[in-house]
Amino acid sequence: MWWDGSHDWSVAMEGYRILEYIDDNILFHVTGLIVKGRAVDIVYLDFSKAFDTVSHKILLDKLSKYGLDEQIVKCIESQLNSWAQRVVISGTKSSWRLVTSGVLQGSVPDPVLFYTFVSDLDDGTECSLSQFADDTKLRGVAGKPEDHAAIQRDLDRLEKWANWNFLKINRGKFHKFCTWRGTTPCTSIC
């Protein structure tokens, strides 16, 4: 079996593990930093239509890169390449078109395929990153200008990752929270 425990789950993907609660972990971590008098920035990101826009080609390349058996990759490729759709409006039907992106939602293997697609999201991050499905939380200590610069570099890197993987960050669901203990608020990032 490919995912037999010999392959490490990315720390960022803790939310996929059973009985682990990322928000509780973040709250515990952040509260500890605030009690110590440290400011913390938390940035919430969401990828627009992430499950629908997963590039089949990039997904298959990643499955191969991560060492999945070639026959299994070909089987998944066959399944992905068999998807087609058309539009019907008032009885008028368009021609069938192959679907070149997306993973099904609701079946057992598809969350694993999505996880594999985003498993390199945290590569090279300086701050802490956690994920559950297409929701991503980036957090870092934000007491000094260089801390804000690290968070901004990670945001820039995440945007590049999204562009390379043909995903879009949903600006409407982008939120930044700054926490601190004291009377001087944090400076803004982004």
C-alpha positions in Angstrom: 0.0 0.0 0.0 1.4 3.4 -1.0 0.3 5.4 2.0 1.4 2.8 4.6 2.9 5.0 7.2 6.3 5.1 5.6 5.4 8.4 4.0 5.2 11.3 6.4 2.1 13.5 6.4 3.0 17.1 6.1 2.8 18.9 9.4 0.6 21.5 7.6 -2.0 18.8 6.9 -2.7 17.9 10.5 -6.3 18.7 9.9 -6.7 15.6 7.8 -5.7 13.4 10.7 -8.5 11.9 12.7 -9.3 13.4 16.1 -6.8 16.3 15.7 -8.3 19.8 16.0 -6.2 22.4 14.3 -8.2 25.4 15.7 -7.5 24.1 19.2 -3.8 23.6 18.4 -3.6 27.1 17.0 -5.5 28.6 19.9 -3.2 26.8 22.4 0.0 27.9 20.5 -1.2 31.5 20.0 -2.4 31.9 23.6 1.0 30.7 24.9 2.7 33.3 22.8 0.4 36.1 23.8 0.8 35.2 27.5 4.6 35.6 26.9 3.9 39.1 25.6 4.4 38.2 21.9 2.3 39.5 19.1 1.0 37.0 16.6 -0.5 37.4 13.1 -2.8 34.8 11.7 -3.8 34.9 8.1 -6.7 32.8 6.9 -6.7 31.9 3.2 -9.1 29.9 1.0 -8.5 28.6 -2.5 -11.4 29.4 -4.9 -13.1 26.2 -6.1 -10.1 24.2 -5.1 -11.6 20.8 -5.5 -12.9 21.7 -9.0 -9.7 23.3 -10.3 -7.1 20.7 -9.4 -5.1 20.2 -12.6 -5.2 16.5 -13.6 -1.7 16.8 -15.2 -0.1 18.4 -12.2 -1.8 15.9 -9.9 -0.6 12.9 -11.9 2.9 14.4 -12.0 2.9 14.8 -8.2 1.6 11.2 -7.7 4.5 9.9 -9.7 7.0 12.2 -8.0 5.9 11.0 -4.6 6.5 7.4 -5.6 3.1 6.0 -6.2 3.2 2.8 -8.2 3.2 3.5 -12.0 0.2 1.1 -12.6 -1.8 2.9 -9.9 -1.0 6.3 -11.4 -2.1 5.0 -14.8 -5.4 3.7 -13.3 -6.0 7.1 -11.7 -5.1 8.8 -15.0 -7.6 6.6 -16.8 -10.3 7.5 -14.3 -9.6 11.2 -14.6 -9.4 11.1 -18.4 -12.8 9.5 -18.6 -14.7 12.5 -17.3 -16.7 14.5 -19.7 -19.5 17.1 -19.4 -21.9 19.1 -21.5 -24.4 21.9 -20.9 -28.1 21.6 -21.7 -30.1 24.8 -21.9 -33.8 24.7 -22.8 -33.3 21.3 -24.4 -30.3 22.5 -26.5 -27.2 20.4 -25.8 -23.6 21.4 -26.2 -21.1 18.9 -27.4 -19.3 16.7 -24.8 -16.0 18.2 -23.5 -13.3 16.4 -21.5 -12.9 17.6 -18.0 -9.2 18.4 -17.4 -9.4 19.6 -13.8 -11.0 18.7 -10.5 -11.4 15.8 -8.2 -14.8 14.3 -7.2 -16.2 15.2 -3.9 -17.8 12.5 -1.8 -15.8 9.5 -2.7 -13.1 7.9 -0.5 -10.0 8.3 -2.6 -10.6 11.9 -3.7 -9.6 13.6 -0.5 -6.4 11.7 -0.7 -5.9 12.9 -4.2 -6.6 16.5 -3.1 -4.2 16.1 -0.2 -1.5 14.9 -2.5 -2.0 17.8 -4.8 -1.6 20.4 -1.9 1.0 18.4 0.2 3.9 20.6 -1.0 2.1 23.8 -0.1 4.2 24.3 3.1 7.5 23.6 1.4 9.8 26.5 2.3 7.5 28.3 4.6 9.2 30.3 7.5 6.0 30.6 9.6 3.6 28.0 10.7 1.1 26.7 8.2 -1.9 24.4 8.8 -4.6 23.2 6.5 -7.9 21.5 6.3 -9.1 20.8 2.8 -8.9 24.1 1.0 -8.7 26.3 4.1 -5.2 27.4 5.0 -4.0 29.2 8.1 -0.6 30.9 8.2 0.6 32.2 11.6 3.7 33.8 12.9 5.2 35.9 15.6 4.8 39.5 14.6 6.6 41.6 17.1 9.4 43.0 14.9 9.6 44.2 11.3 11.5 41.1 10.3 8.7 39.0 11.6 6.2 40.8 9.4 8.6 40.4 6.5 8.7 36.6 7.0 4.9 36.4 7.0 4.8 38.5 3.9 7.4 36.3 2.2 5.3 33.3 3.0 2.2 35.0 1.6 4.0 35.8 -1.5 5.3 32.2 -1.8 1.8 30.8 -1.2 0.5 33.0 -4.0 3.3 31.8 -6.4 2.5 28.2 -5.4 -1.2 28.8 -6.2 -0.3 30.3 -9.6 2.1 27.4 -10.4 -0.6 24.9 -9.5 -3.4 26.8 -11.3 -5.3 27.6 -8.1 -6.6 31.0 -7.1 -6.7 32.5 -3.6 -10.2 33.7 -2.9 -9.6 37.3 -1.9 -13.1 37.6 -0.5 -12.3 35.0 2.1 -8.8 36.4 3.0 -8.7 37.4 6.6 -5.9 38.6 8.8 -6.0 38.7 12.6 -3.5 40.3 14.8 -3.3 39.4 18.4 -1.2 41.0 21.1 -1.1 41.6 24.8 -0.6 45.2 25.7 -1.7 48.6 24.5 0.3 48.9 21.3 -1.4 47.1 18.3 0.6 45.2 15.7 1.6 46.8 12.4 -0.3 45.6 9.4 1.0 43.1 6.8 -0.3 42.3 3.3 
